[in-house]
Amino acid sequence: MLLDKQSAMNTTTLGASNSNFNPSEDCAIDAATAARRQSNIQFMLETLTVDDIPARLDAWLRKFDRAQNIEIKNGALLGLNDMHVIGMSLCSQLHFLNPPAYTNFDIEYVYRQLPRLRVHSCRLQEMSWDCIQDVLTAIQLEIKTFMQQGEKECFAQIDIGEMLICIMCRAGFFIAHKWPCAQSAQKLDYVDVYDDAMHIANHAIAQFLDCLHAIAGVAQMLVRQIYVPSVEHLKQQVEQRKAVAETGETGTDDKQPCRVLSMYEKICSEISEHHREVTLDNFYEQSMVSDLYPGSITQYKHRHQAVFHSISQVVYFNWPAYARKKQSSFAELMQQRQYTNLVPLLCEMYPDIPVLYEHTGALFADCHAQHTLAWVCIAGYWTIVHNVTGCYYNQDPILTLSYALVQQEQHDEHVA
């Protein structure tokens, strides 16, 4: 059961209208999940201050599932899910808060760094709803060019977090206020509500927030992931530990580098051509997901929910002439160490570790709670998530997996 749609459009009544929200009416979830959902919703409806923004954004990204089906209410397709409605509320709260980061934001500075993002010349604070959608779409299409996973850290040419918050602030203006211009009814993004007053149509807001939620989730993942030391660095740590032991001095008793290297060598020795041959279908799927833009799968799913069943639908919707990638030879993929090529083989070796995409629970806390370890692939950005200790990344996926498996072992030993 969704929050009341009309209340979501007006933050002055949102908290009151949802104080009687009863998640137990939703027979599809158990009591514990319903209670957690209620708690998350109430947290998101609390009065927002500037200091609260990071925690509130984090809760929206991790505790509300972008992949949840849009719902049917009173026999009609509402076009929204919990993430959308809470996202609308958050945007509206940000608009009324009007934080200094938004009032002082200079989009011309962003354009100077990334000229391809310039789709309109006006200030972000003065953009129309169409303009703000265009800016977000430009970020979606260009994000792979200005935000990359490096060897030791994430590289981004702009402060993507600040820009997304400012986009939400501006979008909140349109979400919180009805459109005064009746001629806007001729445009697909608006519907007639009462007495020729206009507001954004549900499907337009759903597409906008699907995109924004996915991009923000990826950005947060890249900032928070722990970068795994290289094989060479791990070997140096082992040698330093041996040197200290030989002198008789008391040194660190950290055996993690040795265990990671041992796991790494084990996987490298056991992976084979057989794993490549039996995982071609998984490779094709993961390569298509990697080629897509963040948010595009969820947008397609919610736009065509009744018929969505395959990643290939999204790919050919975006690129009708798309040519499927070809898997590398075993020798090449072991040399190049690309995630898209190697993860299918690693999943065959460790089938209990799933690969989660943006539409199957990636970065959603409740989903990750069900898996001790899980790969995450969103638009070619990769990480492996331990549901307690965090997410890990190295440019070599075998080393990433080795490190995560050792982390899992050490966590289990500590708990025991």
N, C-alpha and C positions, 0 to 999 in steps of 0.2 A: 504494500500500500504506500503510495507516494504522499508527500506533504501536499497540502492544499495549493493548487496551481495559482489561484489569484493572490493568495497571501505571499507566495514567493515573488510576485511582481512588486510587492510593496513592503519594504522592510519595516515600516512603522507598525504593521500588524503581524509580521511574520512570527515573532516570538509568541505572541498571544494566541494566534490561530493554531500553533503547533503544540501548545502546552498540553492539549488533550490527545495528542498523537498516540495511537495505541498500536505498536508494532506486533502485538500478539494476534492481531486480526489477520496477519499474513501467515497463512497455514504452511507456506513453503519454507519457513525457517523455524528452528527450535527456539526454546525459551531463552537459552543463554545468548544465542546470536541476536535475538530480538532485543534483549536487555542491552547488549553491547551497542547495537544499532541506535537504540533510544539515547544511550549515553553520548554517543558520538554526535548525534543530531543536536542534543541540548548544548553540548560544548560549542558547536559551531554557531549556535544562535545567541551566545552570550555577547554582551556589549564588547565591541572591538576597540582596542587602543593601538597606537603605533607599535608599542612593544609586543603586542600580541600577534602581529602579522606573521612572523616566521612560524610560530607554533600553529596558528590557524591554517596557514597554507600547507604545512606539513601534514596536518590531520586530514585536510581535504584530499591531498595526493595519495596518502597511504591507507586511509580508512574508508574511502568511498570508491567503489569499483566502477571504473569507466566502462567495463565490459558488460555490466548488468544490462539485461534487456530493457528496452523502453517499455512502458507499461500501458495496459488497457484499463481505462477507468469508465465506469458506467457504459460499457459496451463500445467505447470509442478509443482509438489509439491516441494516447496522450502525447506520445513522442518524447517523453522525458523519463529519466531514472533518478535515483537518489543523488548520484553525483551531480547531475545537471541542476537539480533544484537547490541543493546546498551550494553549488558553484554560483548560481544566480544570486543567492543570499549573500555570499562572500563578496561578489562583485559590487552589489548594492551597498554593503557595509563599507567597503573601501571607498566607494564614491562619496558617501556621506562623511566619512572620516577625513577625506581629502589630505592624505599625508604629505609632508614636505617633499619626499622623494618624487611624488607625482607633480606637485605644483612647480617644482624646479627642474623637471625632466626636460632635456633638450634633445629632441629626436634628430636634429641636424647633426649633432655629434655622432650619432649612430650612423647616419647616412654617409658621413665622411669616412668612417671606418669601413662601411659595407655599402657601397653605392647601389648594389643590386637590390637592396631592401627599399629603395626610394620608389614608392608607388604613388605617393601624393606629396604635395609641397607644403601643406598646412601643418600647424603644430599638432602634436598628438592630443593635447587638451582641447582642441577645437574640431577634431575629426568627426565626421558623420559615422553612422553605424556601418554603412558600406565601406568607408575608408578604413575603419578599425578592423573590419574583417579582412580587407585586402592586405593590411600590414601583417596580420597574423598568418595569413596564407603565404606571404612572401618569406616570413621566417620559417614556416614549415618546409617550403621548397628549397631554401638556401642553407638550412641549419647544418647540413653535412659539410659545407664549405668553410664554416667559421667556428665549428665546435668539434674537436677531435679528441680521441683518447690517445695520449702520448705514452711514452715508456714509463715515466714516473709521475705524470700528472695530466689533468685535463687541460686542453688549450682552447680558449674562447676569446674571440676578438672583441666581444662586447660583454657587458654585464647582463646576461640573458635573464637572470632572476629579476633584476630591477625593471627591465623593460616589460616583462610579463606582468609584474605587479601593476605597472602604469597602464598597460593595456586593459587589465581587469578594472582599474579605477574608471577609465573612460567608458568601458562597456557597461559598468554599473550605472552610469547615468541613464543609458537607454533602457536598461532593465528596470530601473526604479521609476521611470517616468513614461507616461503614455505619449504616443506620437500625436502632435497637434495638427498635422498636415493631412487632410483627407485624401489628396491626390496620391499619397503613398500607397493607397489601397491597390493600385494597379501593379504594384511590384510584388513579386512572389514572396519576399521576405516579411510581408506585413499582412495582418488580417484585421477585419473589422470587429471591434469588441462591443462598445456601447456608444451610440449616438455619434458615429463617425470618429470617435477617438481611436487612435492607432497604437498598437504596441508590437514588439517583435514576435514573430510567429515561433511556435515551439520548435519546429524543425530547424530553424535558423540558429536558435540558441543552442540546440543540441549539437549541431555540427561545429559551432564555434567552440563550445566547451570540450567536446571530444578532442579537438586539435590542441587547445590550450593545456588541458590536463595531461595529455601525452607528452608534449614538449617540456612542460614543467617537470614531469616525472623523470624524464631522461636527464634533464639538467641537474636535478637533485641527486640522481643516481651517480652521475659523473663526479659531482663535488664530494660525495660521501664515500665512494668506493675506496678501499684500501689497496694501494698499489703494491703488488707482490715483488720482492727483490728478484733480480736476475739470477740465473744459475751461477754466473761468475761471482756475484756478490755473496751468494749462499756458500759457495766453496771457500771464499775468503774467510767467512765467519767460522766455518769448520776448522780451517787451518789455524786461525787465531786462537781458537779454543784449545786445539792440540798443543800449540806453542806454550800457552799459559799452563796447561797441565804438566808439560815436561819440565817446567821451571819449579814445579812444586808449589807455586803460588795458588791461592784460592781465587778462582775465577767464576764466571757465570756457569750455572748448571743447565743452561738452556740447550736442549737437544733438538729444538725445532728445525734448525737448518739441516741437520743431518737427516732427520726424518723426512723432510720435504724432498731432499735430494734422492733419498732411497725410494720414495714413492714415485718420483719423476722417472728414475731409471727403470723402475718396474713397469710403469705404463708404456714407456718408450720401447721396452723389450717385448711387450705382449701385444701391442697394437699391430695389425697386419692387413694385408690386402683383402683378406676375407671380410674384415669389418667395413672396408670401403665398398665391396661388392653388394653387401646386404643392406646398405643404408642409402642407396641412391635416391629413393623417394624422399627420405628425410632431408637430404641435401637439397633437392629441388625446392622443397617447401621453405627451408631456412634461407636459401639464396633469394627466393622471391620476397620473403619478409624483409631481408636486408636491403633489397633494392627499393622498397617502398618508403614513403615519408612518414615520420611519426604522426600518429593520429589517423592516418588514412584508412587503416583496417577498421577501426572503431567507427569512423564516420560512415563507411560503406555498410557496416553491419547494422547500424541504427537507421540508415536511410533505406535499406532493403532487408529489414529484419526477417520478413516472411520467407525469403528465398535464399538468404545467405547461408553458405555451407562450406566454402572453400577459399583459401588464399588466392587461388588463381583467378577467381572472379574479380577480386580487387585489382590485381595486376593488370588484367586485360581491360578493365574499366578505365584505368588510368593510361595504359599504353596498349591500344588494340593490336599493334604490330610487335608486341614484346617477344623477344627471343629468349628462350630458357637457357640458363647458364649450364655449362658443361663441367662436370666434376674433374678435378685434376687427377693425374696418375698418382699412385701411392707415393712414389719417390718425390714427386713435386710437392704434394701437400705436406709431407714430412719436412721438407726443406723450407717451404714458405710459411708454414704454421699459421694459416688464416683460420679464423673462427668458423666461418661459414663452411669451409671444407673439412675441418677436423672435428667439430663438435658432434656431427652425426656419428662418427666412429666412436667417440668417447661415450656417447649415450648408449651405443650398442654394448660397450664394455661395462658401463655402469647404468643399467636400465632403471634403477630407482631414482635417478636424478633427471627430472623432466626438463624440457625447454618450455618456458612460458613466454607468450607473446603479449602484445598490448591488449588483445581481446580475449586472452585466456587466463588473466590474473597476474600478469607481470607487475611487480612492485606494489601489489595489493596485500596488505598485512594479513588478512584472513586467509588468503590463498597460500602465502609463504609459510604460515603457521602449520600447514598440513605437510610441508616438505622440509626435512632437515637441510637439504641442499637443493637448489634449483638454478638452472641456467636461465638467464633473462636475455632475450633478443628483441630489441625495438629498433626498427629501421637501421639495422646494421651496427647499433651500439650494443655491446655485450658486457655481461658481468656474471658472476656466480654468487648466489646469495645463500648465506647460512642464516637460518631463521632466528638465531640468537646473537651471533658475534658480528654480523655485518656482511658487506659484499666486497668481493675481491676481483682484481684485474691485473693481468700481465699481458703483454702483446703475444705471448706464447700460451695458447689455451691449455696445453698439457701441463705447463707449470702452474697456471691458475687453478686447474683441477687438483693437482697434487697438493698445493698449499691449502685449498679448501678441505680436502679429505683429512689432512693432518689436523687442521683446526677442529674438524668434527671429532676426530679421535681424542684430542686433548680436552675438548669440552666434555665429551662423554666420560673420560677418566676423572675429570674434576667433579662432575656430578655424582659419579659412583663413589 
